[in-house]
Each structure stands twice: as C-alpha cells, then as structure tokens.
C-alpha cells in the first residue's frame, strides 16, 4: 500500500495521521515537541495527553508542599533558562512549562483528555495505529503515526501504590493517598500519621505541620536525606553582577552537575564517608541528642535508593520543633483509632496518609502488538534504556534516578531527532533495534542491577521491564555524565539498527 493510499484510507476512517505521535505532555513530551520543531522542521506531530492539561507529574501531584526534588537549573530544560528560585513549587514549574508551550507554539499540537488503550504496529504499512478514548466526550479516537515517542513516564498517574494492611476497614478516620489528594481534606488541628519516608513525606510534612495538631512519620526503615543549597549562592552572586540570565543558567547548571557527579561517584568509592556526611547534615538540624542512629541511618549505602533532598532542612526543623515526629517500626494492623505497631505501640490518628510510592507503569498500560502478535516488553532487550529489540519506530523516555529527569529527556530528544533525520536521509521508513551477531550470546539480566539501585516500585515491577545485556548499548546506565558524551556519538549504522 502506498503512503498516499494509507492517508486516503485513514481519512475515510476518520483516522488522523502524523509523522510522529508523542504520548504524554509532561516534562518529556513538552521537551520532545520543542526539539522536534527545532531539529526536524516540517515534521508533523501530535501530543496526546490523558489529563486535562500539560504537566504530567506536576499536574497529578497536588498535595501540600509539592515542589521539585531537584534544582531547577538541571531539572529545567537546557534551552530555556531558569530565572526564579532554584527549588520550585509545583505552580512555578507548571508556569515554566506553559511558557515553553506558548513561546514555541507547542500548545496547538496537544490534545488533552485523550487516553490511548491500543497500539498496533504494521510492518507492511510501516505505521503505528493508536486507538483510545476522548474522556470528556466518550468518543473513540484513532491516530496513525510513522514514529511513536512514549513520554508518559514510568508510573500510573491514576493511583499510587497502596499496600493492604490488616484492619484498614476498621479505621474510623480518613485514609489518603497523596497522588489522589482530596481538595476537601481538612487537616487543621488533626492527628496525622504519614506512612513512608521518601521525597513525598519530606515535602508534605513541613507543609502541614504548622496547621495540624501533630504529624507522625511512620517508617519501616530510614531514608537518607541531604541538606544544603550547593551552587545556589553562586546564582545570587551572578544576578548581583547583572549577568545575562542565560549565562547564569548555564554556569550554575554546569557547577551543579559537576558537584553531583563528584558526590555520586564518591557514594560508590567512599560510601562510609558520604554516609557520615549525610548524617552530619541531619544532626546539624536535629541536635546532638536526637536518635539519628534509629531514625535516620539507613541499612543500605548512599544512592542505592533515592536520596531525599531537603535544601532548607524544613522537614528536619518540623521534627525539631516538636510539631512532627518520627517512628521507626512496622505495622501490625490498623485499628479504629489509628495504627497498632509490631512493637505493641499504638499511634492515634484522625487521618492516615499513605506516602508509600508508585505503581510502575510500563509504557502507559497500553495493549501493544507487532503485526498482530501481542508484545511483552519483558521479552525484549533494552537499547540504552530507550528502545527495545524487535520493536520498530518507537522510543521510550525514562530519566535518571540520581540526576534530574530532564537531563535524559533532552539527550533522548536529540537522539530521536537525529534518528528521524537519518531515516529520511537513507530513504527508509522503519528502524528496529536488533542484537548484532556479537551480542547473541551475551547474558541477559534484569533491567537494572538491584545491587546498584533498588527502590521498591522498581523491584515490584522488575518482571514487567525489558532485559539488559552486559554491554553499554544494551543497558540503561543511569549515568548522565557518561551518556552526555556517548549519546551524541551513537553510530546509527553500527549494526544495532535494522533499516527498511
């Protein structure tokens, strides 16, 4: 079937066709759309977003205190200087993304309230066909695209991870999941228990501590916290000198990235020293008499799980003030009045907030098929954490655990645009990652080494993820400082890609 015939058939079936279909209008999708307009001019594209507006994570999470867990000099796009406070609120990040959309005409390409349920690849037509629903009208929508760019993130936005504890139905108060924060929640003067000790708890607790009666963070085991503002004073100094905003952005960005690189590598080469430095930062806020050994000393080395960033120490200061407290124990059951712990201690609560993490979502819970055969991503091998063996014309954006997500989104966008231009230059319409002859016998391993990084949501969902090999091409290295040099140098004709 010729391309003209495909387009004619699509029109007859009310199927819209685009060169590129981007799924998701979060930080990755908006950035990808920008790069398409600049690096692949003339390319037709659409951005399909399930929610009512852009923002992704920053639209989903509406609990008090929601803010960036990374500095905006590295979380912000490399192409748009960040000029406000380095640790930004949810509203500030949404405003920033809105400016990117408006300034570059991206908003006209976004279709909101469009959920995609089916994605079918046809090798004979060299096309993806997507089917879904427009949630505000209930009508079925269909699109075809030459290339599919998955920017929907890695977790299910509709609901967070909620363990099932015995007795939950007995609790007479309210149970709240931060990812579905109710607008009518009145916590003034209430006794609150927050289950979990990650970034959500660290931002939520100081935001509600002053208004609620008391808030207790209940954790099964401690998390590492990092305090301090790093290169941020440098930005203030440069502004005092009236330096151009774009220069400030680039200078501070480079300094922060350098310091992050040093810190990350030291967490592997000097784990005990880094551990003591992190604990010293906690003690500086909580004082010498606080039981840091019990409540803030993890059983794992730094960066084996994500380190929660509390730049101003507000979370720790809430504990020091007595408005918040930490209990390290396990849950025996919920009761009518709160939670019974395995130690026998009881925690009274009017509200229990389950800050217990995400549900891993591999490629949007979409039913994928290739030429009529169901696609199981766990049967594939990842190409650098963004493509999959045997899956044509598709890239998935998955960011970094130890650096800002946007850093990798920008790198992947550069790769996608270069790959699209390469396809055009070769006169090809399909590109499929494929193991080379020298890769056929390499061992296949879990997507990420759990000894390297093992947050709960990844471990719970590891069986859903692609395999990795023992060579850099077939791994998601999680190392920005390596990938920033490797990605631009990827040889698109090295045999890892088959063109048709």
VEXDREN-2710 file (C-alpha; in Angstrom, 1 decimal):
% VEXDREN-2710
k/r/px/py/pz
1/UNK/0.0/0.0/0.0
2/UNK/1.4/3.4/-1.0
3/UNK/1.7/6.2/1.5
4/UNK/-1.0/8.2/-0.4
5/UNK/-3.3/5.2/-0.2
6/UNK/-2.7/4.9/3.5
7/UNK/-3.5/8.5/4.0
8/UNK/-6.7/8.2/1.9
9/UNK/-7.8/5.2/4.0
10/UNK/-7.1/7.0/7.2
11/UNK/-9.2/10.0/6.1
12/UNK/-12.1/7.6/5.2
13/UNK/-12.0/6.1/8.7
14/UNK/-11.6/9.4/10.4
15/UNK/-8.1/8.5/11.4
16/UNK/-5.6/11.4/11.8
17/UNK/-2.1/10.7/10.5
18/UNK/1.1/12.3/11.8
19/UNK/4.8/11.7/11.2
20/UNK/5.4/11.5/14.9
21/UNK/2.9/10.7/17.8
22/UNK/4.1/11.8/21.2
23/UNK/2.3/10.2/24.2
24/UNK/2.3/12.4/27.2
25/UNK/2.5/16.2/27.8
26/UNK/4.7/16.1/30.9
27/UNK/8.3/17.3/31.1
28/UNK/9.4/14.8/28.5
29/UNK/6.6/15.3/26.0
30/UNK/6.8/19.1/26.0
31/UNK/10.6/18.9/25.7
32/UNK/10.3/16.4/22.9
33/UNK/7.9/18.6/21.0
34/UNK/10.2/21.5/21.3
35/UNK/13.2/19.6/19.9
36/UNK/11.1/18.3/17.0
37/UNK/10.2/21.8/16.0
38/UNK/13.8/22.9/16.1
39/UNK/15.7/19.9/14.9
40/UNK/13.2/18.3/12.5
41/UNK/11.4/21.3/10.9
42/UNK/8.4/20.3/8.8
43/UNK/7.7/17.2/10.7
44/UNK/4.0/16.8/11.5
45/UNK/3.3/15.7/15.1
46/UNK/0.7/15.5/17.8
47/UNK/1.0/15.2/21.6
48/UNK/-1.7/13.0/23.2
49/UNK/-2.3/13.7/26.9
50/UNK/-4.7/11.8/29.2
51/UNK/-5.1/14.6/31.7
52/UNK/-6.9/17.9/31.3
53/UNK/-3.7/19.9/30.9
54/UNK/0.1/19.7/30.5
55/UNK/2.5/19.0/33.3
56/UNK/2.5/15.2/33.9
57/UNK/3.8/14.7/37.4
58/UNK/3.3/18.3/38.3
59/UNK/-0.4/18.2/37.4
60/UNK/-1.0/14.8/39.1
61/UNK/0.5/15.7/42.5
62/UNK/-1.5/18.3/44.3
63/UNK/-0.7/17.6/47.9
64/UNK/0.5/20.5/50.1
65/UNK/4.2/21.4/49.7
66/UNK/4.6/19.7/46.3
67/UNK/7.9/21.0/44.9
68/UNK/10.9/19.9/42.9
69/UNK/13.2/17.3/44.4
70/UNK/16.0/18.6/42.1
71/UNK/17.3/22.0/41.5
72/UNK/15.7/23.8/38.5
73/UNK/19.0/24.6/36.9
74/UNK/19.3/20.9/36.0
75/UNK/15.6/20.0/36.1
76/UNK/14.7/22.9/33.8
77/UNK/15.3/22.4/30.0
78/UNK/18.7/23.2/28.7
79/UNK/17.1/25.5/26.1
80/UNK/15.1/27.7/28.5
81/UNK/17.0/29.5/31.4
82/UNK/15.5/29.1/34.8
83/UNK/15.4/32.5/36.5
84/UNK/13.5/32.0/39.7
85/UNK/14.1/30.2/43.0
86/UNK/16.3/27.1/42.4
87/UNK/13.9/24.8/44.3
88/UNK/10.5/25.4/42.7
89/UNK/6.9/24.9/43.7
90/UNK/4.5/22.9/41.5
91/UNK/2.8/26.1/40.3
92/UNK/6.2/27.6/39.3
93/UNK/7.1/24.5/37.3
94/UNK/3.8/24.5/35.5
95/UNK/4.2/28.2/34.7
96/UNK/7.6/27.5/33.3
97/UNK/6.3/24.6/31.1
98/UNK/3.4/26.8/30.0
99/UNK/5.9/29.4/28.8
100/UNK/7.7/26.7/26.7
101/UNK/4.4/25.7/25.2
102/UNK/3.3/29.2/24.3
103/UNK/6.6/30.6/23.2
104/UNK/7.1/27.7/20.7
105/UNK/3.6/27.1/19.5
106/UNK/3.5/23.6/21.1
107/UNK/0.1/24.1/22.7
108/UNK/-1.6/23.9/19.3
109/UNK/-0.2/20.3/18.9
110/UNK/-1.6/18.9/22.2
111/UNK/-4.8/17.0/22.5
112/UNK/-5.9/16.7/26.1
113/UNK/-8.1/14.1/27.7
114/UNK/-7.0/11.5/25.1
115/UNK/-6.3/8.1/26.7
116/UNK/-4.6/5.5/24.5
117/UNK/-5.5/1.9/25.1
118/UNK/-4.2/0.1/22.0
119/UNK/-1.1/0.5/19.8
120/UNK/-0.6/-1.8/16.8
121/UNK/2.4/-1.8/14.5
122/UNK/2.1/-2.9/10.9
123/UNK/5.3/-3.9/9.1
124/UNK/3.6/-3.9/5.7
125/UNK/2.3/-0.3/6.2
126/UNK/5.2/0.9/8.3
127/UNK/2.8/2.5/10.7
128/UNK/1.6/2.6/14.3
129/UNK/-2.1/2.7/14.7
130/UNK/-3.3/4.1/18.1
131/UNK/-6.8/3.7/19.5
132/UNK/-8.2/5.3/22.6
133/UNK/-10.9/7.5/24.1
134/UNK/-11.5/11.2/24.4
135/UNK/-12.6/11.2/28.0
136/UNK/-14.6/14.4/28.0
137/UNK/-16.9/13.1/25.2
138/UNK/-16.5/9.3/25.4
139/UNK/-15.8/9.1/21.7
140/UNK/-13.3/6.7/20.2
141/UNK/-10.2/8.3/18.7
142/UNK/-7.8/6.8/16.2
143/UNK/-4.4/8.0/15.0
144/UNK/-1.7/6.7/12.8
145/UNK/2.0/7.7/13.1
146/UNK/5.2/6.7/11.4
147/UNK/7.1/7.0/14.7
148/UNK/5.9/6.6/18.3
149/UNK/7.5/8.6/21.1
150/UNK/6.5/7.4/24.5
151/UNK/6.8/10.3/27.1
152/UNK/4.2/9.2/29.6
153/UNK/6.6/8.5/32.4
154/UNK/7.1/5.4/34.5
155/UNK/4.3/5.2/37.0
156/UNK/0.5/5.0/36.9
157/UNK/-0.9/8.5/37.4
158/UNK/-4.4/7.4/38.3
159/UNK/-3.4/5.8/41.6
160/UNK/-0.3/5.4/43.8
161/UNK/0.9/2.2/45.4
162/UNK/-1.3/1.2/48.4
163/UNK/-0.3/-1.8/50.4
164/UNK/-3.1/-3.8/52.0
165/UNK/-2.8/-3.8/55.8
166/UNK/-5.0/-5.8/58.1
167/UNK/-7.8/-3.8/59.7
168/UNK/-7.9/-0.9/57.2
169/UNK/-11.7/-1.1/57.0
170/UNK/-11.8/-0.7/60.8
171/UNK/-10.2/2.7/60.8
172/UNK/-12.8/5.3/61.6
173/UNK/-10.7/8.2/60.2
174/UNK/-9.7/9.0/56.7
175/UNK/-7.1/7.3/54.6
176/UNK/-5.5/9.5/51.9
177/UNK/-3.1/8.6/49.1
178/UNK/-1.0/11.7/48.2
179/UNK/-1.3/11.0/44.5
180/UNK/-5.1/11.4/44.8
181/UNK/-5.1/14.3/47.3
182/UNK/-8.7/15.3/48.1
183/UNK/-9.5/19.0/47.8
184/UNK/-11.9/18.9/50.7
185/UNK/-9.4/17.4/53.2
186/UNK/-9.4/19.4/56.4
187/UNK/-6.3/18.6/58.5
188/UNK/-6.4/21.6/60.8
189/UNK/-5.8/20.5/64.4
190/UNK/-5.9/16.8/63.4
191/UNK/-3.6/14.0/64.4
192/UNK/-1.9/12.7/61.3
193/UNK/0.2/9.7/60.5
194/UNK/2.2/9.7/57.3
195/UNK/3.3/6.2/56.3
196/UNK/6.6/6.4/54.3
197/UNK/9.8/8.4/54.4
198/UNK/10.6/9.3/50.9
199/UNK/10.5/12.6/49.0
200/UNK/6.7/12.9/49.3
201/UNK/6.8/12.7/53.1
202/UNK/9.7/15.1/53.2
203/UNK/7.8/17.8/51.3
204/UNK/4.3/17.1/52.7
205/UNK/5.1/17.0/56.4
206/UNK/6.6/20.5/56.8
207/UNK/3.8/21.9/54.6
208/UNK/1.1/20.7/57.0
209/UNK/3.0/20.5/60.4
210/UNK/2.2/24.1/61.5
211/UNK/-1.6/23.7/60.9
212/UNK/-2.3/20.1/62.0
213/UNK/-2.3/19.1/65.7
214/UNK/0.6/16.7/65.2
215/UNK/2.1/14.7/62.4
216/UNK/4.0/11.5/62.8
217/UNK/6.1/10.0/60.0
218/UNK/5.9/6.2/60.4
219/UNK/8.7/4.4/58.5
220/UNK/9.7/0.7/58.3
221/UNK/13.3/1.7/57.8
222/UNK/15.2/5.1/57.5
223/UNK/15.9/7.1/54.3
224/UNK/19.0/9.2/53.5
225/UNK/18.3/12.9/53.5
226/UNK/20.6/15.6/52.0
227/UNK/20.5/19.2/53.2
228/UNK/22.3/22.3/51.8
229/UNK/21.9/24.6/48.8
230/UNK/25.1/23.6/46.8
231/UNK/25.7/26.1/44.0
232/UNK/22.7/28.3/44.7
233/UNK/24.5/31.2/46.3
234/UNK/26.6/31.4/43.1
235/UNK/23.4/32.2/41.1
236/UNK/22.5/35.0/43.5
237/UNK/26.0/36.5/43.2
238/UNK/25.9/36.4/39.4
239/UNK/22.5/38.2/39.5
240/UNK/24.0/40.9/41.7
241/UNK/26.6/41.4/38.9
242/UNK/23.8/41.7/36.3
243/UNK/25.0/38.7/34.3
244/UNK/22.7/37.6/31.5
245/UNK/20.1/35.1/32.7
246/UNK/21.1/32.5/30.0
247/UNK/24.7/32.7/31.2
248/UNK/23.7/32.3/34.8
249/UNK/21.6/29.3/33.9
250/UNK/24.5/27.6/32.0
251/UNK/27.2/28.4/34.6
252/UNK/25.2/27.3/37.6
253/UNK/23.9/24.3/35.7
254/UNK/27.5/23.2/34.9
255/UNK/28.6/23.7/38.5
256/UNK/25.7/21.7/40.0
257/UNK/26.2/18.9/37.5
258/UNK/29.9/18.8/38.4
259/UNK/29.2/18.7/42.1
260/UNK/26.5/16.0/41.6
261/UNK/29.0/13.9/39.6
262/UNK/31.6/14.1/42.3
263/UNK/29.0/13.3/45.0
264/UNK/27.5/10.3/43.1
265/UNK/30.9/8.7/42.4
266/UNK/32.0/9.2/46.0
267/UNK/28.9/7.3/47.1
268/UNK/30.4/4.3/45.4
269/UNK/34.1/4.8/46.2
270/UNK/33.7/6.3/49.7
271/UNK/30.3/5.1/50.9
272/UNK/31.0/5.3/54.6
273/UNK/32.4/8.8/54.3
274/UNK/29.5/10.0/52.3
275/UNK/27.1/8.3/54.8
276/UNK/28.7/10.2/57.7
277/UNK/28.5/13.5/55.8
278/UNK/24.7/13.0/55.2
279/UNK/24.1/12.0/58.8
280/UNK/26.1/15.1/59.9
281/UNK/23.7/17.3/57.9
282/UNK/20.7/15.7/59.7
283/UNK/22.3/16.1/63.1
284/UNK/23.0/19.8/62.4
285/UNK/19.3/20.4/62.3
286/UNK/18.1/17.9/64.9
287/UNK/20.7/18.4/67.5
288/UNK/23.2/16.1/69.3
289/UNK/20.6/14.4/71.5
290/UNK/18.3/13.1/68.7
291/UNK/18.4/9.4/68.0
292/UNK/19.8/9.6/64.4
293/UNK/21.0/6.0/64.6
294/UNK/17.5/4.7/64.9
295/UNK/15.5/7.1/62.7
296/UNK/17.9/8.4/60.0
297/UNK/20.6/5.8/59.5
298/UNK/19.6/3.5/56.6
299/UNK/20.7/-0.1/56.2
300/UNK/21.9/0.5/52.6
301/UNK/24.8/2.6/51.2
302/UNK/24.0/6.1/49.9
303/UNK/22.3/6.2/46.5
304/UNK/21.3/2.5/46.5
305/UNK/17.9/4.2/46.9
306/UNK/16.9/7.7/46.1
307/UNK/18.2/10.4/48.5
308/UNK/15.5/12.9/49.6
309/UNK/16.7/16.5/49.1
310/UNK/15.6/18.9/51.8
311/UNK/17.5/22.1/50.8
312/UNK/16.4/24.3/53.7
313/UNK/16.0/21.5/56.2
314/UNK/12.3/22.4/56.7
315/UNK/11.4/18.7/57.2
316/UNK/14.0/18.3/59.9
317/UNK/13.1/21.6/61.5
318/UNK/9.5/20.5/61.8
319/UNK/10.7/17.5/63.8
320/UNK/13.0/19.6/66.0
321/UNK/10.1/22.0/66.7
322/UNK/8.0/19.1/68.1
323/UNK/5.2/19.6/65.5
324/UNK/6.4/16.4/63.8
325/UNK/7.9/13.2/65.0
326/UNK/9.4/10.0/63.5
327/UNK/8.5/6.4/64.5
328/UNK/10.6/3.5/63.1
329/UNK/8.5/0.4/63.3
330/UNK/6.3/-2.0/61.3
331/UNK/2.5/-2.1/61.1
332/UNK/0.7/-4.9/62.8
333/UNK/-2.7/-3.7/61.8
334/UNK/-5.0/-0.7/61.5
335/UNK/-7.4/-0.1/64.4
336/UNK/-10.5/2.1/64.8
337/UNK/-8.4/4.8/66.3
338/UNK/-5.2/4.5/64.3
339/UNK/-2.4/2.0/63.9
340/UNK/-1.1/-0.8/66.1
341/UNK/2.7/-1.4/65.6
342/UNK/4.5/-4.7/65.9
343/UNK/6.3/-3.3/68.9
344/UNK/3.0/-3.0/70.6
345/UNK/2.9/0.8/70.5
346/UNK/-0.3/2.4/69.2
347/UNK/-0.4/5.6/67.1
348/UNK/-3.6/7.5/67.3
349/UNK/-4.7/9.3/64.1
350/UNK/-7.6/11.2/62.6
351/UNK/-6.0/11.0/59.1
352/UNK/-3.6/8.4/57.8
353/UNK/-1.6/9.4/54.7
354/UNK/0.0/6.6/52.7
355/UNK/3.1/8.1/51.1
356/UNK/4.1/4.6/50.0
357/UNK/5.3/5.1/46.5
358/UNK/4.2/4.4/42.9
359/UNK/2.8/1.7/40.8
360/UNK/5.3/1.1/38.0
361/UNK/3.7/1.6/34.6
362/UNK/5.5/0.2/31.6
363/UNK/4.5/2.2/28.5
364/UNK/1.2/3.5/29.7
365/UNK/-0.7/0.3/30.3
366/UNK/-1.3/0.2/26.5
367/UNK/-2.0/-3.0/24.7
368/UNK/0.9/-3.2/22.3
369/UNK/1.1/-5.6/19.3
370/UNK/3.5/-6.1/16.4
371/UNK/2.0/-7.5/13.2
372/UNK/-0.9/-8.9/15.2
373/UNK/1.3/-10.6/17.9
374/UNK/0.9/-9.3/21.5
375/UNK/4.1/-7.5/22.7
376/UNK/5.5/-8.4/26.0
377/UNK/8.2/-5.9/26.8
378/UNK/9.9/-8.2/29.3
379/UNK/10.7/-10.5/26.4
380/UNK/12.8/-7.7/24.7
381/UNK/16.2/-6.3/25.4
382/UNK/16.6/-2.6/26.0
383/UNK/18.7/-0.5/23.7
384/UNK/20.2/2.2/26.1
385/UNK/17.0/2.3/28.1
386/UNK/15.0/3.9/25.4
387/UNK/14.3/1.4/22.6
388/UNK/13.5/-2.3/22.5
389/UNK/14.7/-5.2/20.4
390/UNK/12.1/-6.2/17.8
391/UNK/10.0/-3.1/18.3
392/UNK/10.2/-0.7/15.3
393/UNK/10.0/3.1/15.3
394/UNK/9.5/3.6/19.0
395/UNK/11.4/5.4/21.7
396/UNK/10.5/5.5/25.5
397/UNK/11.8/8.3/27.7
398/UNK/12.9/7.1/31.1
399/UNK/15.0/9.6/33.0
400/UNK/17.7/9.3/35.7
401/UNK/17.4/8.2/39.3
402/UNK/20.5/10.1/40.5
403/UNK/20.2/13.2/38.4
404/UNK/17.3/15.3/37.0
405/UNK/14.9/13.6/34.7
406/UNK/15.0/16.4/32.2
407/UNK/18.7/15.8/31.5
408/UNK/18.0/12.5/29.9
409/UNK/14.8/13.7/28.3
410/UNK/16.9/16.3/26.4
411/UNK/19.5/13.6/25.4
412/UNK/16.9/11.2/24.2
413/UNK/15.2/14.0/22.2
414/UNK/18.5/14.8/20.5
415/UNK/18.8/11.1/19.6
416/UNK/15.2/10.8/18.3
417/UNK/15.6/13.8/16.1
418/UNK/18.9/12.5/14.7
419/UNK/17.4/9.1/14.1
420/UNK/14.4/10.6/12.3
421/UNK/16.7/12.7/10.1
422/UNK/18.8/9.6/9.4
423/UNK/15.8/7.6/8.3
424/UNK/14.9/10.4/5.9
425/UNK/18.5/10.5/4.5
426/UNK/18.5/6.7/4.0
427/UNK/15.1/6.7/2.4
428/UNK/14.0/4.2/5.0
429/UNK/10.6/4.1/6.8
430/UNK/11.4/1.6/9.6
431/UNK/14.2/1.2/12.1
432/UNK/14.3/-1.7/14.6
433/UNK/16.9/-2.3/17.3
434/UNK/18.4/-5.8/16.9
435/UNK/21.0/-7.8/18.7
436/UNK/24.2/-8.0/16.5
437/UNK/25.9/-11.3/15.9
438/UNK/28.4/-10.5/18.6
439/UNK/25.6/-9.8/21.0
440/UNK/23.7/-13.1/20.6
441/UNK/25.4/-15.0/23.4
442/UNK/25.7/-12.2/26.0
443/UNK/24.0/-12.9/29.3
444/UNK/20.6/-11.3/29.8
445/UNK/20.0/-9.7/33.2
446/UNK/17.3/-7.7/35.0
447/UNK/16.6/-4.2/33.6
448/UNK/18.7/-2.7/36.5
449/UNK/21.1/-4.3/38.9
450/UNK/19.3/-4.3/42.3
451/UNK/22.7/-4.1/44.0
452/UNK/23.2/-0.8/42.2
453/UNK/19.7/0.8/42.8
454/UNK/16.6/-0.9/44.3
455/UNK/13.7/1.4/45.1
456/UNK/10.5/-0.5/45.9
457/UNK/8.5/0.5/42.8
458/UNK/11.3/-0.8/40.5
459/UNK/11.7/-4.1/42.4
460/UNK/8.0/-4.7/42.5
461/UNK/7.7/-4.1/38.7
462/UNK/11.0/-5.6/37.5
463/UNK/9.2/-8.5/35.9
464/UNK/7.4/-6.1/33.5
465/UNK/10.6/-4.4/32.3
466/UNK/12.9/-5.3/29.4
467/UNK/16.1/-7.3/30.0
468/UNK/19.5/-5.7/29.8
469/UNK/22.8/-7.1/28.4
470/UNK/26.3/-6.8/29.7
471/UNK/27.3/-4.2/27.1
472/UNK/26.7/-0.4/27.3
473/UNK/24.5/-0.4/24.2
474/UNK/22.0/-2.8/25.9
475/UNK/21.8/-1.1/29.3
476/UNK/20.2/1.9/30.9
477/UNK/23.4/3.0/32.7
478/UNK/21.7/5.7/34.8
479/UNK/24.9/7.7/34.4
480/UNK/24.3/11.2/32.9
481/UNK/28.0/12.0/33.0
482/UNK/28.7/9.1/30.7
483/UNK/25.6/9.3/28.5
484/UNK/26.0/13.1/27.8
485/UNK/29.1/12.1/25.7
486/UNK/28.0/8.7/24.5
487/UNK/24.6/9.6/23.1
488/UNK/25.8/12.2/20.6
489/UNK/28.4/9.7/19.4
490/UNK/26.0/6.8/18.8
491/UNK/26.7/5.3/15.4
492/UNK/23.3/4.8/13.8
493/UNK/24.8/2.3/11.3
494/UNK/26.7/0.1/13.8
495/UNK/24.5/-2.9/13.2
496/UNK/22.3/-2.4/16.2
497/UNK/19.6/-0.9/14.0
498/UNK/18.0/-2.6/11.0
499/UNK/16.5/-0.2/8.4
500/UNK/13.7/-1.0/5.9
END
